[in-house]
């Protein structure tokens, strides 16, 4: 009986390692795509039609704070599951979902601020500067929507009681992806803010 338990644990550990490795490969490839976009942004700054006085709106600063907070709530949700504190995990997962939705709202509010400032993303009044900001942010939002879907699956599985202190793979994978999205946005925000 002890051998069977050991064999099941070894299988679980091997499965966990392989899934985490696949997620790492996916995240690295996503980061490379954004590195390419930001490299193109750097090269494009030498264009004569580049807008030099463009400033990121306040909403992007607020959204950055929101996504950092959401990463914290997700981290503590994982810790709560590892400590068999289901009630705390429920509240923290729902808080993460609320913060993720607030991030998306703040992003769209930021787009509105850019347009109200007279910068347009498409059409004859658009500039290459705002188009870059728009493309990079929209591509990140698409990834964030994927992150929200992952979070909804994690919440669903949590309420179906699929996670325990010894079975945390799903919530750990979800948290890894969410933290990646957080780090990616902070990178993009700092890039646009300082460059």
SVG drawing of the C-alpha trace seen along z (x, -y; Angstrom):
<svg xmlns="http://www.w3.org/2000/svg" viewBox="-18 -67 34 69">
<polyline fill="none" stroke="black" stroke-width="0.4" points="0.0,0.0 2.9,-2.3 4.4,-1.7 1.2,-2.6 1.0,-5.9 4.6,-6.7 3.9,-5.8 0.9,-8.1 2.8,-11.0 5.7,-10.5 3.2,-10.5 1.6,-13.7 5.0,-15.4 6.2,-14.4 2.9,-15.6 3.2,-18.9 6.8,-19.5 5.9,-18.9 2.9,-21.2 4.9,-23.9 7.6,-23.6 5.1,-23.9 3.7,-27.0 7.2,-28.4 7.8,-27.9 4.5,-29.5 5.2,-32.5 8.7,-33.0 7.3,-32.9 4.7,-35.5 7.4,-37.7 9.5,-37.4 6.5,-38.7 6.3,-41.8 10.0,-42.2 9.7,-42.4 6.9,-45.0 8.9,-47.2 12.0,-46.8 9.9,-48.0 8.7,-50.9 12.3,-51.9 13.3,-51.8 10.2,-53.8 11.1,-56.7 13.5,-57.9 10.7,-58.5 9.9,-62.1 6.2,-61.7 7.0,-60.4 5.1,-62.4 7.7,-63.4 5.3,-64.9 3.0,-61.9 2.4,-61.2 0.7,-58.0 -2.6,-58.8 -3.1,-58.5 -5.5,-55.6 -2.5,-53.5 -0.8,-54.2 -3.9,-53.3 -4.3,-50.1 -0.7,-49.2 -1.4,-49.5 -4.5,-47.4 -2.8,-44.5 0.0,-44.4 -2.6,-44.2 -4.3,-41.4 -1.1,-39.4 -0.8,-39.7 -4.4,-38.5 -3.8,-35.5 -0.5,-34.7 -2.3,-34.7 -5.1,-32.6 -2.6,-29.9 -1.1,-30.1 -4.6,-29.8 -5.2,-26.6 -1.9,-25.2 -2.9,-25.8 -6.4,-24.3 -8.1,-27.7 -10.8,-27.4 -12.8,-30.4 -9.8,-32.8 -9.0,-31.3 -12.5,-32.0 -12.4,-35.6 -9.0,-36.1 -9.8,-34.5 -12.9,-36.6 -10.9,-39.7 -8.4,-38.8 -11.3,-38.5 -12.6,-41.9 -9.2,-43.5 -8.7,-41.9 -11.9,-43.3 -11.0,-46.7 -7.7,-46.6 -9.5,-46.1 -11.9,-49.0 -9.0,-51.3 -7.3,-50.4 -10.3,-51.4 -10.6,-54.5 -6.9,-55.2 -7.7,-54.8 -10.5,-57.3 -8.1,-59.8 -5.7,-59.4 -8.5,-60.1 -9.7,-63.1 -6.2,-64.5 -6.4,-64.6 -4.4,-61.4 -6.2,-58.8 -5.3,-55.2 -6.6,-54.8 -7.7,-56.9 -6.2,-60.0 -5.7,-61.7 -3.7,-58.8 0.0,-58.9 2.5,-56.0 3.1,-56.7 -0.5,-56.2 -0.9,-53.2 2.0,-51.5 0.6,-52.1 -2.8,-50.9 -1.5,-47.7 0.7,-46.7 -2.0,-47.4 -4.7,-45.6 -2.4,-42.5 -1.8,-42.6 -5.5,-42.9 -6.1,-39.8 -3.7,-37.9 -5.3,-39.3 -8.7,-38.1 -7.1,-34.7 -5.9,-35.2 -9.4,-36.0 -10.7,-32.9 -8.0,-30.9 -8.9,-32.6 -12.6,-31.7 -11.6,-28.1 -9.5,-28.2 -12.5,-29.7 -14.8,-27.1 -12.5,-24.3 -12.0,-25.8 -15.7,-25.8 -15.9,-22.2 -13.3,-21.5 -10.7,-20.2 -7.8,-21.9 -6.4,-20.7 -3.1,-21.3 -1.8,-18.2 -3.5,-18.9 -2.6,-22.5 -1.3,-22.1 -4.3,-23.9 -4.2,-26.9 -0.4,-27.1 -0.5,-27.1 -3.2,-29.8 -1.2,-31.9 2.0,-31.5 0.2,-32.8 -1.4,-35.6 1.9,-36.7 3.4,-36.6 0.7,-38.9 1.4,-41.2 5.1,-41.3 4.5,-41.8 2.2,-44.8 4.7,-46.4 7.4,-45.9 5.3,-47.5 4.1,-50.3 7.7,-51.2 8.9,-50.9 6.3,-53.4 6.5,-55.6 10.3,-56.1 11.0,-55.6"/>
</svg>
